[in-house]
Amino acid sequence: MSTALVHRPTENMALKFVQYNVQTPPAETLADLLIEAREAGDRYGARILDCMLDRALGLATGEAP
């Protein structure tokens, strides 16, 4: 069996109709939550909040370095 990517037209069509209108909280709120997550030792939560804060501040370009 090949490991090549299998194109699935029905999944592709379904994904076209998915809307990603997720409202991110303000940067101040994200910064507060990030501090709380780091103090609690929640590394996974801190990483997610750090990425969200970067996006909220416009620091994430979406391109690999």
TAKAJO-V269481 format. One line per field, one symbol per residue. phi: phi as a letter, one per 40 degrees, with the letter a starting at -180 (. if undefined). A space follows every 10 residues. Layout:
phi = ???
This chain:
phi = .ccccccbdc ccccccccbb ccccccdccc cccccccccc gccccccccc cccdcccgcc cgbcc
